[in-house]
Amino acid sequence: MQIENNNEIFEEDKELFEHFKFVADKGQALLRVDKFLLDRLENTSRNKIQTAAKAGSIIANGAVIKSNYKVKPLDVIQMVLPEPPKILKLIPEDIPIEVVYEDEDLVIVNKEAGLVVHPGYGNYRGTLVNALIHHFGQLPETSELDNRPGLVHRIDKNTSGLLVIAKKEIAMTHLAKQFFDRTINRRYYALVWGDVKNDEGTIKSNLGRALKNRKVMDTFDFEGEIGKKAITHYKVVKRLGYVSLVECKLETGRTHQIRIHMKSIGHPLFNDPEYGGDRILKGQSTTNYKRFVENAFALIPGQALHARSIGFIHPTTKKEINFEINIPEGFEKIIDKFEKIPT
């Protein structure tokens, strides 16, 4: 094999190693490959991607492409280089974690808001996984979740609450199957902007990467081909005037599902920076109210979302077990503040 591009040639005896691989969504709009990769690769620049393209290191569907190549739906985009990718070494770290339950098969932890769940490029240390391997030693991994030992699901960095961790391979297999079959019972508390009209409801849509900003999610037609089906059931727990506390039950578990679904019905999560909740959307146009909201924002690191409960069939006993954890102190203080403010 010989790949030639811009006077640089990789000969047969110079092995190429895949560093990154992305498959474009069915609904992918035509987009330059350098922009496509820039949205997906952390800690890089458009200039670096264009340099890689000039070196013949970017491939679409098996063929070398230039940086102005337009990515189409279902394109397979790879970045290949003559050296193998660096293996991300997991380093045990003595980071305090709150263990809610533990047995021989699994652990339930209460993740604090602001803690990243697993390492990634540009984020190698200080994650929940670093803490887990310190406290529990070797944990099982799957090929789909590289560098994420024990994890069968995850929650966002600034979301607090319950996570289940598998300690054995058989437990991981059983739990992963329950997540796939959508039999895991997960309920979240979310503080959202506005007075939610209906006491309860169900939001159905497809969710996928936003076509203009691939770092966030967007909703698409539930019967369409873009994105993956997502279903959220919600009910109002407490009406607080300018905000509402809602309980969300997930039927599916898509990236940012609750955050984008609540935004889609006009109620972004309080202090959600990605989906417009980190500014005043309801309330008074006074200096005191502005200061009140800013002080409330400062109590939590991001969106007011808490994974409050989780229930599933234990992989060994085959009995249903359920766990519930109170919302964290900062979240609770925000609710108390809004309960006391006149509307």
MOSULFEN-V386572 format. One record per pair of residues at least 24 apart in sequence whose ideal C-beta (glycine too) atoms are under 10 Angstrom apart, sorted by sequence separation. I is the first residue (numbers start at 1). J is the second residue. D is the distance in Angstrom with one decimal. If there is no record, write none. Layout:
I:J:D
I:J:D
This chain:
34:58:8.5
36:60:9.7
56:80:8.6
57:81:5.6
142:166:9.5
151:175:9.9
152:176:5.0
162:186:8.3
205:229:8.0
206:230:6.7
228:252:7.6
230:254:4.5
234:258:8.3
243:267:8.9
273:297:9.8
278:302:8.1
304:328:9.9
33:58:6.3
55:80:9.9
57:82:8.6
107:132:7.8
129:154:9.7
140:165:9.8
141:166:9.7
151:176:9.9
152:177:9.5
161:186:9.3
162:187:9.7
204:229:7.6
205:230:6.0
207:232:9.9
229:254:8.4
230:255:9.4
232:257:6.1
245:270:9.6
271:296:7.7
277:302:9.3
278:303:8.4
306:331:6.0
33:59:9.9
53:79:9.2
55:81:8.4
109:135:9.4
128:154:8.6
139:165:7.0
140:166:5.8
152:178:8.6
153:179:5.8
161:187:9.7
162:188:9.7
204:230:7.4
205:231:8.5
228:254:6.0
230:256:9.7
231:257:8.8
232:258:6.1
243:269:9.7
244:270:9.5
270:296:7.6
271:297:4.9
277:303:6.4
304:330:8.8
305:331:8.8
306:332:9.8
33:60:6.8
52:79:6.2
55:82:9.4
118:145:8.0
120:147:7.8
128:155:9.6
139:166:7.0
140:167:7.6
142:169:9.0
145:172:9.1
152:179:6.0
161:188:7.2
203:230:8.0
204:231:5.2
205:232:9.0
227:254:8.3
228:255:9.3
230:257:5.2
234:261:8.1
243:270:5.8
270:297:8.1
271:298:9.2
277:304:8.1
304:331:5.8
52:80:9.2
90:118:9.2
91:119:8.5
107:135:8.5
118:146:9.4
119:147:5.6
120:148:9.6
139:167:6.3
140:168:6.3
141:169:9.0
152:180:9.8
160:188:9.9
161:189:8.4
203:231:7.3
204:232:8.1
230:258:9.6
232:260:9.5
234:262:7.5
242:270:9.6
271:299:8.7
273:301:9.8
274:302:8.6
275:303:7.8
300:328:7.8
52:81:7.8
90:119:6.7
107:136:6.6
118:147:6.3
119:148:8.3
128:157:9.8
136:165:7.7
138:167:9.3
139:168:8.8
140:169:4.4
159:188:8.0
160:189:9.6
202:231:6.6
203:232:4.7
204:233:9.8
228:257:9.9
232:261:4.5
271:300:6.0
273:302:6.2
274:303:8.0
299:328:9.4
300:329:9.6
301:330:8.4
37:67:9.1
49:79:8.3
88:118:9.9
89:119:9.1
95:125:9.4
118:148:4.4
127:157:9.2
135:165:10.0
137:167:9.0
139:169:9.6
140:170:8.7
142:172:6.7
202:232:7.1
203:233:8.0
230:260:8.3
231:261:8.8
232:262:8.0
270:300:8.3
271:301:8.5
272:302:6.8
273:303:7.6
299:329:8.3
300:330:4.6
304:334:6.5
88:119:6.0
95:126:6.8
97:128:6.9
117:148:7.8
118:149:8.8
132:163:9.6
136:167:6.4
140:171:7.7
141:172:8.3
142:173:8.7
145:176:9.1
153:184:7.8
155:186:9.6
159:190:9.4
201:232:9.1
202:233:5.0
203:234:7.0
230:261:6.8
234:265:8.7
271:302:6.2
272:303:3.8
299:330:3.8
300:331:6.0
304:335:8.9
33:65:6.2
34:66:9.2
35:67:9.2
88:120:8.0
93:125:6.5
95:127:8.2
107:139:9.1
118:150:9.7
140:172:4.7
144:176:8.7
152:184:9.1
201:233:7.6
202:234:7.6
232:264:9.6
270:302:9.9
271:303:5.9
272:304:7.8
298:330:8.7
299:331:7.6
19:52:9.4
33:66:8.1
34:67:4.3
35:68:10.0
36:69:8.9
88:121:7.8
91:124:7.5
93:126:6.7
95:128:7.7
102:135:9.7
118:151:6.4
132:165:6.2
139:172:8.5
140:173:8.7
153:186:8.4
155:188:8.8
200:233:7.4
201:234:5.9
232:265:9.8
234:267:9.3
269:302:8.9
270:303:7.2
271:304:5.8
272:305:7.9
299:332:9.1
300:333:8.9
32:66:9.6
33:67:6.3
34:68:7.6
36:70:9.0
37:71:9.0
90:124:8.9
91:125:6.4
93:127:8.2
95:129:9.9
97:131:4.9
102:136:8.5
117:151:6.9
123:157:9.3
142:176:7.2
200:234:6.4
201:235:7.9
243:277:9.9
269:303:4.3
270:304:4.2
271:305:9.5
296:330:9.1
299:333:5.3
300:334:7.0
32:67:6.9
33:68:7.7
34:69:8.6
35:70:9.9
36:71:4.6
86:121:9.6
88:123:10.0
89:124:8.2
90:125:9.9
91:126:9.7
95:130:6.3
96:131:7.6
97:132:7.3
128:163:7.4
132:167:9.6
199:234:9.6
200:235:3.8
201:236:9.3
268:303:8.6
269:304:5.8
270:305:9.0
299:334:5.6
24:60:9.3
32:68:5.8
33:69:4.5
35:71:8.6
88:124:6.7
91:127:9.8
93:129:9.4
94:130:9.2
95:131:3.7
99:135:8.0
117:153:9.3
118:154:6.8
129:165:9.3
198:234:8.8
199:235:6.3
200:236:7.0
269:305:5.8
298:334:9.9
32:69:7.1
33:70:7.5
34:71:9.9
40:77:8.8
90:127:9.2
92:129:9.6
93:130:4.1
94:131:7.7
95:132:9.0
97:134:9.1
99:136:9.5
117:154:4.4
128:165:8.7
198:235:8.9
199:236:5.3
217:254:7.4
296:333:7.9
297:334:8.7
19:57:8.4
20:58:9.4
21:59:9.4
31:69:9.7
32:70:6.3
33:71:5.4
41:79:8.2
91:129:9.8
92:130:6.5
93:131:6.0
97:135:6.6
116:154:9.6
117:155:6.7
196:234:7.8
198:236:7.8
199:237:10.0
217:255:5.8
218:256:9.6
242:280:8.8
243:281:9.1
244:282:9.8
295:333:9.6
296:334:4.8
299:337:8.4
31:70:6.6
32:71:7.4
36:75:8.6
90:129:6.5
91:130:5.9
92:131:8.2
93:132:9.7
95:134:7.1
96:135:9.4
97:136:9.8
117:156:8.2
196:235:9.2
197:236:9.3
216:255:9.4
217:256:4.5
242:281:8.3
243:282:7.0
295:334:9.3
296:335:9.6
16:56:9.4
30:70:4.5
31:71:5.1
37:77:7.0
90:130:6.8
92:132:8.7
93:133:8.4
94:134:5.5
95:135:8.6
115:155:9.8
116:156:9.2
117:157:7.3
196:236:5.2
199:239:9.4
216:256:7.2
217:257:8.0
242:282:4.1
243:283:8.8
296:336:10.0
16:57:8.2
18:59:8.9
29:70:9.4
30:71:7.0
31:72:9.0
36:77:6.6
92:133:4.8
93:134:5.5
94:135:8.2
109:150:9.9
116:157:4.9
195:236:8.8
219:260:6.2
241:282:8.1
242:283:4.4
262:303:9.7
293:334:9.6
296:337:5.6
28:70:9.9
29:71:8.8
30:72:6.5
33:75:8.5
37:79:7.2
90:132:9.4
91:133:8.2
92:134:3.7
93:135:9.7
113:155:9.6
115:157:6.9
116:158:9.6
117:159:9.4
190:232:9.9
192:234:9.1
217:259:7.8
218:260:6.8
219:261:7.4
241:283:8.2
242:284:8.3
295:337:7.8
296:338:7.7
16:59:8.9
28:71:6.1
29:72:9.2
30:73:9.1
90:133:5.8
91:134:8.7
92:135:8.4
107:150:7.6
111:154:9.1
113:156:9.1
114:157:6.6
115:158:9.0
196:239:7.7
216:259:9.1
217:260:4.8
259:302:9.9
262:305:9.3
28:72:6.6
29:73:8.6
31:75:9.9
33:77:6.4
90:134:10.0
92:136:9.7
106:150:8.6
111:155:6.5
113:157:7.9
114:158:6.1
115:159:9.8
188:232:9.2
190:234:8.1
192:236:9.5
195:239:5.9
216:260:7.8
217:261:9.6
219:263:8.5
259:303:6.0
293:337:9.2
10:55:8.9
28:73:4.6
92:137:8.4
111:156:9.8
113:158:5.2
114:159:9.7
115:160:8.6
195:240:8.4
201:246:9.7
203:248:8.9
207:252:8.5
218:263:9.6
219:264:4.8
258:303:8.8
292:337:7.0
293:338:9.6
296:341:9.8
8:54:7.6
10:56:6.5
25:71:10.0
27:73:6.6
28:74:7.5
33:79:10.0
106:152:9.2
111:157:9.3
112:158:9.9
113:159:6.5
114:160:8.4
117:163:7.3
187:233:9.3
188:234:9.3
191:237:9.8
195:241:6.9
200:246:8.9
208:254:8.8
209:255:8.7
217:263:9.6
218:264:8.8
219:265:9.9
259:305:6.9
292:338:9.0
6:53:8.7
7:54:9.4
8:55:5.4
9:56:8.1
10:57:8.9
24:71:5.3
26:73:5.2
27:74:10.0
28:75:7.3
113:160:4.1
190:237:9.5
191:238:9.3
194:241:9.5
195:242:7.7
196:243:9.5
197:244:9.8
199:246:9.9
200:247:9.0
202:249:9.3
204:251:9.0
207:254:4.5
208:255:9.3
242:289:8.8
256:303:9.3
258:305:6.3
5:53:8.1
6:54:4.9
8:56:5.7
24:72:6.7
25:73:6.7
26:74:6.3
111:159:7.8
112:160:5.8
113:161:8.6
187:235:9.9
189:237:7.0
194:242:7.3
195:243:8.2
196:244:4.6
204:252:9.6
206:254:9.0
207:255:7.2
293:341:9.8
5:54:7.2
6:55:7.3
7:56:9.8
8:57:9.1
22:71:8.9
24:73:5.7
25:74:7.8
90:139:9.7
111:160:6.1
112:161:9.2
182:231:8.9
189:238:9.7
191:240:8.2
193:242:7.3
194:243:7.1
195:244:5.9
196:245:9.5
200:249:10.0
202:251:8.4
205:254:9.7
207:256:7.6
256:305:9.8
258:307:9.8
292:341:6.7
5:55:7.2
6:56:7.0
23:73:9.8
24:74:5.8
25:75:9.8
110:160:7.4
111:161:6.3
193:243:5.9
194:244:6.6
196:246:6.2
207:257:6.3
210:260:9.1
243:293:9.7
5:56:3.4
23:74:6.6
24:75:4.5
90:141:9.7
110:161:6.6
111:162:7.6
192:243:6.5
193:244:8.2
242:293:8.7
3:55:10.0
4:56:7.1
5:57:8.6
23:75:7.4
24:76:7.9
109:161:9.5
110:162:6.1
111:163:5.4
191:243:5.6
192:244:5.5
205:257:9.6
289:341:7.9
3:56:5.2
5:58:9.3
22:75:8.5
23:76:5.5
24:77:7.0
109:162:7.4
110:163:8.1
191:244:7.4
192:245:8.0
207:260:6.3
243:296:9.2
288:341:9.7
3:57:9.2
10:64:9.3
22:76:7.7
23:77:7.7
108:162:6.0
109:163:5.3
190:244:8.9
191:245:5.6
192:246:5.9
203:257:9.1
207:261:7.9
21:76:6.9
22:77:4.8
23:78:10.0
108:163:7.3
109:164:8.3
190:245:7.6
191:246:7.9
203:258:9.2
205:260:8.4
283:338:9.5
3:59:8.5
21:77:7.2
22:78:7.9
107:163:8.7
108:164:5.6
109:165:6.4
189:245:6.4
190:246:5.3
192:248:9.5
205:261:7.0
20:77:8.0
21:78:4.9
22:79:8.9
90:147:6.2
107:164:7.5
108:165:7.5
189:246:7.5
190:247:7.9
203:260:9.4
204:261:8.9
207:264:9.5
217:274:8.5
218:275:9.9
248:305:8.5
250:307:9.5
284:341:8.8
6:64:9.6
20:78:6.8
21:79:7.9
88:146:8.0
89:147:9.1
90:148:9.3
106:164:6.0
107:165:4.4
188:246:8.7
189:247:6.0
190:248:5.7
203:261:4.4
216:274:5.1
217:275:8.6
283:341:8.5
284:342:9.4
5:64:5.0
19:78:8.1
20:79:4.4
21:80:9.4
87:146:9.7
88:147:5.2
90:149:7.1
106:165:6.2
107:166:8.3
188:247:7.1
189:248:7.9
202:261:9.8
203:262:7.8
205:264:6.5
215:274:7.8
216:275:7.1
245:304:8.8
248:307:9.9
284:343:8.6
3:63:9.1
4:64:8.0
5:65:8.8
6:66:8.6
18:78:5.5
19:79:5.0
20:80:8.8
87:147:9.0
106:166:5.6
107:167:6.3
187:247:5.8
188:248:4.6
248:308:9.4
249:309:9.4
283:343:8.0
3:64:5.4
5:66:7.9
18:79:7.5
19:80:6.7
20:81:9.7
101:162:9.4
105:166:7.3
106:167:5.8
187:248:7.0
188:249:7.9
203:264:6.6
213:274:9.3
243:304:8.5
247:308:7.5
270:331:9.3
282:343:9.2
16:78:9.3
17:79:9.8
18:80:5.5
19:81:5.6
100:162:6.7
105:167:5.8
106:168:8.0
186:248:8.8
187:249:5.2
188:250:7.2
203:265:6.2
247:309:9.2
17:80:6.4
18:81:8.7
100:163:9.5
101:164:9.0
102:165:9.1
104:167:6.9
105:168:5.5
186:249:7.0
187:250:7.8
271:334:8.4
16:80:4.3
17:81:6.0
19:83:9.0
98:162:10.0
100:164:9.8
103:167:8.3
104:168:7.4
107:171:9.8
185:249:7.6
186:250:4.8
201:265:7.8
270:334:7.0
15:80:9.6
16:81:7.0
17:82:7.3
19:84:8.6
20:85:8.3
102:167:8.2
105:170:7.7
106:171:5.3
185:250:8.9
186:251:9.3
270:335:9.9
16:82:6.3
17:83:6.5
18:84:9.3
19:85:4.6
97:163:9.7
99:165:9.5
105:171:4.1
106:172:8.9
184:250:8.2
192:258:9.3
196:262:8.7
15:82:7.2
16:83:9.5
17:84:4.5
18:85:7.7
19:86:9.1
104:171:8.7
105:172:9.4
186:253:7.2
192:259:9.7
198:265:9.1
14:82:5.5
15:83:9.2
16:84:9.9
17:85:6.2
97:165:9.8
103:171:9.5
106:174:9.4
182:250:8.6
190:258:5.7
194:262:9.7
197:265:8.6
270:338:9.1
15:84:8.7
105:174:8.6
106:175:7.2
182:251:6.0
184:253:7.9
188:257:9.5
189:258:10.0
190:259:8.1
193:262:8.9
196:265:7.9
197:266:8.8
10:80:8.7
105:175:9.1
182:252:6.5
188:258:5.8
192:262:5.1
193:263:9.3
196:266:8.8
197:267:9.2
10:81:9.7
182:253:8.2
190:261:9.7
191:262:10.0
192:263:8.7
194:265:9.5
196:267:5.8
10:82:6.8
190:262:6.3
194:266:6.5
195:267:8.9
179:252:9.9
192:265:9.1
193:266:8.5
194:267:5.0
179:253:6.8
192:266:9.2
193:267:5.7
194:268:8.6
192:267:4.0
193:268:5.5
191:267:9.9
192:268:6.7
193:269:7.7
3:80:8.9
43:120:9.9
44:121:8.9
190:267:8.8
192:269:5.6
193:270:6.1
42:120:6.9
43:121:6.2
44:122:9.4
190:268:9.9
191:269:6.8
192:270:6.5
193:271:9.6
42:121:4.8
43:122:4.2
190:269:5.5
191:270:4.3
193:272:9.0
41:121:7.7
42:122:4.6
43:123:9.2
190:270:8.2
191:271:8.3
192:272:9.0
41:122:9.8
42:123:7.8
191:272:9.8
190:272:9.3
245:327:9.1
193:276:8.8
193:277:6.1
192:277:7.7
191:277:9.2
193:279:9.4
245:331:9.5
193:280:8.6
194:281:6.9
195:282:7.9
193:281:4.2
194:282:5.2
192:281:9.5
193:282:5.3
194:283:10.0
245:334:9.7
192:282:9.9
193:283:9.0
245:335:6.3
243:334:8.2
243:335:8.5
245:338:8.9
240:334:9.4
243:337:9.8
244:338:9.5
245:339:9.9
240:335:6.9
243:338:5.5
240:336:9.9
242:338:6.7
159:256:9.7
238:335:7.3
240:337:9.2
241:338:6.6
155:253:9.5
237:335:9.8
240:338:4.1
241:339:8.8
243:341:9.9
154:253:9.3
156:255:8.4
159:258:8.7
239:338:9.9
240:339:6.0
242:341:7.7
153:253:6.4
156:256:7.1
159:259:8.8
238:338:9.2
240:340:9.7
241:341:7.2
243:343:9.9
20:121:9.7
154:255:9.4
238:339:8.1
240:341:8.4
241:342:8.3
242:343:6.1
156:258:9.6
241:343:3.3
156:259:7.9
240:343:8.1
239:343:9.8
191:296:9.4
191:300:9.1
159:269:9.6
158:269:10.0
192:303:9.7
193:304:9.9
191:303:8.6
192:304:8.0
158:271:8.6
190:303:7.9
191:304:3.7
192:305:9.5
158:272:8.6
190:304:6.5
191:305:8.0
158:273:8.5
189:304:8.3
190:305:5.0
191:306:8.9
156:272:9.9
158:274:9.7
189:305:7.5
190:306:7.7
188:305:6.0
189:306:4.7
156:274:9.3
188:306:6.3
189:307:8.5
190:308:9.7
187:306:9.8
188:307:5.5
189:308:4.9
187:307:8.1
188:308:6.0
189:309:9.2
186:307:6.8
187:308:5.4
188:309:8.5
186:308:8.8
187:309:4.6
188:310:9.9
186:309:7.2
187:310:7.9
185:309:7.4
186:310:5.3
187:311:8.7
185:310:6.8
186:311:7.9
184:310:6.8
185:311:3.8
186:312:9.1
184:311:7.2
185:312:7.0
183:311:9.4
184:312:5.0
183:312:7.2
184:313:9.1
183:313:7.4
179:312:8.5
178:312:5.3
178:313:6.4
185:320:8.7
187:322:9.9
177:313:9.7
191:327:9.0
175:312:6.7
178:315:8.7
183:320:9.9
185:322:7.2
187:324:8.3
189:326:9.4
174:312:8.9
175:313:9.0
177:315:9.2
189:327:5.6
174:313:7.6
175:314:9.4
160:300:8.4
174:314:8.4
175:315:6.3
191:331:7.1
160:301:9.4
174:315:3.5
190:331:9.9
158:300:7.4
159:301:10.0
160:302:9.9
173:315:7.8
174:316:8.3
189:331:7.7
158:301:5.0
159:302:7.8
171:314:8.8
172:315:8.5
191:334:6.4
157:301:8.0
158:302:2.7
159:303:6.7
160:304:9.4
161:305:8.0
162:306:9.0
163:307:7.3
171:315:4.4
174:318:9.2
191:335:6.9
157:302:7.1
158:303:5.7
159:304:9.3
160:305:7.6
161:306:4.7
162:307:4.9
170:315:6.3
171:316:7.4
156:302:7.7
157:303:9.8
158:304:9.2
159:305:4.5
160:306:4.9
161:307:2.7
162:308:7.4
164:310:6.2
170:316:8.0
189:335:9.4
156:303:7.5
158:305:7.6
159:306:7.0
160:307:7.0
161:308:6.1
162:309:6.9
163:310:8.1
168:315:8.0
191:338:8.3
159:307:6.4
160:308:9.3
161:309:8.6
162:310:4.8
164:312:7.1
168:316:8.9
195:343:9.0
156:305:7.4
161:310:8.4
162:311:10.0
166:315:8.0
155:305:8.2
155:306:9.3
156:307:9.7
73:225:9.0
155:307:5.4
73:226:9.1
153:307:9.6
153:310:9.0
164:321:9.8
164:323:8.4
152:312:9.8
162:323:5.8
162:324:8.0
161:324:9.9
162:325:5.6
161:325:6.3
160:325:8.6
161:326:9.9
161:327:8.3
160:327:7.5
161:328:8.5
160:328:5.1
40:209:9.1
39:209:8.1
160:330:9.0
39:210:9.6
160:331:7.2
39:212:9.8
42:215:9.9
39:213:7.4
40:214:6.4
39:214:3.5
40:215:8.5
38:214:8.8
39:215:6.1
37:214:9.9
36:214:7.6
27:206:8.8
35:214:8.9
28:208:9.3
31:211:8.3
27:208:6.5
28:209:8.6
31:212:9.5
26:208:8.6
27:209:9.1
29:211:4.9
25:208:5.6
28:211:7.8
29:212:8.4
31:214:8.7
25:209:6.5
27:211:7.2
24:209:9.7
25:211:8.9
28:214:9.5
114:300:8.5
115:301:9.4
113:300:5.9
114:301:4.2
113:301:5.3
114:302:7.5
25:214:9.5
112:301:9.2
113:302:6.8
113:303:8.7
27:218:10.0
113:304:9.0
22:214:9.9
113:305:8.4
27:220:6.8
113:306:8.0
27:221:9.7
25:220:9.7
111:306:9.9
110:306:9.7
111:307:7.8
27:224:7.6
29:226:9.9
110:307:8.7
26:224:9.0
27:225:6.5
28:226:8.7
26:225:4.8
27:226:2.9
25:225:9.2
26:226:6.0
27:227:6.9
25:226:6.6
26:227:8.4
25:227:7.2
108:310:7.3
25:228:9.4
106:312:9.3
106:314:7.8
105:314:7.2
106:315:7.2
100:310:9.6
105:315:5.5
106:316:9.0
103:314:8.3
105:316:5.3
104:316:7.7
105:317:8.8
103:316:8.1
108:321:8.9
110:323:9.1
103:317:9.0
111:325:9.9
106:321:9.4
108:323:5.3
110:325:5.0
113:328:6.4
109:325:9.8
110:326:9.2
112:328:6.9
108:325:8.9
113:330:7.5
103:321:9.7
110:328:8.7
112:330:9.9
113:331:7.9
101:321:8.0
101:323:6.1
100:323:5.8
100:324:9.1
100:325:6.3
98:325:8.5
